[in-house]
Amino acid sequence: MRGIGMKQYGGIQQLTEMEWPTKPIGPDDVLISIKASGVNPVDWKVREGLLQADFPFELPLILGWDAAGSVPWRFS
């Protein structure tokens, strides 16, 4: 997984390109191949730490709530 994220709360200078290995997919999970993503006002509020009480994220964190992509069909 690759995206723009942060290692600590703060201003725009905290944003950096980040990469993580894909986690194993469980029986109740869906892996989405993202083709486009976007940001909305909640992303800068999370980045600045304004929503820590409501959303206790574990850092580092890749930001982004909006995405479009495809889900490959998989039958077991």
N, C-alpha and C positions, 0 to 999 in steps of 0.2 A: 504494500500500500504506500502511495506517495501523495503528499499534499503540502499545503502551506499551514504551518502551525507555530506553536510557541512552547518554550521550555519554562517560562515564568510569566506572570502577569505584568502588564505594562502597556506602553505605547506601541505605535506601529513598528518601531525599531526591533521589537521582540519577534516579529514574524520572520520565519526562515523556512526553506524547503526541507521537508522531513521525509524519511522513508522507514517503514516497518515491514517485517515479514507478515504475510497473510496468516491469520490465526486459523487453526483447524475448524472446519465447518461441521457443526453438530446437526442432529436430525431435525431440529426446529429452527435452523438458521437458513438464510438465503445469502448467497454471494452475488453481489451486483457488480457488473462491469460498467464503471462510470465513464460516460462519454463527455459530459459537461457538468460543471458545478458552479455554484454562485454563492454569494454571501448576502446576508441581510443584516438589519440593525442589531440583532441579538449577537452576531459574531463579534462586533467591536466591543459590545458590553461585556461579553465573556472574556475577551482579550484583556480588557482593562481591569478585570476582576470585580466588576460591579454586580455580578450575579452569583458570587461565591456562596452566599447563604441559600439561594434557591437551587443552584446546580453545582454541587460539590464535585467538580471534575478532578480527575487525577492527571497531573502534568507529567510528562509533556502531552500535548493535545493537538491533534489536527483539527482545525476549525472548518466549519461548513455544515449547514443544515439542509441546503437545497442541492439536489442532484438529479441527473437524468442519465439513464443507461439501459442496460438489458440484463435479464436474468435468464441464463441458459436453462433449458428444461432438463431435469435429471430425474429419471425414474429408477427406483431400486427394486 
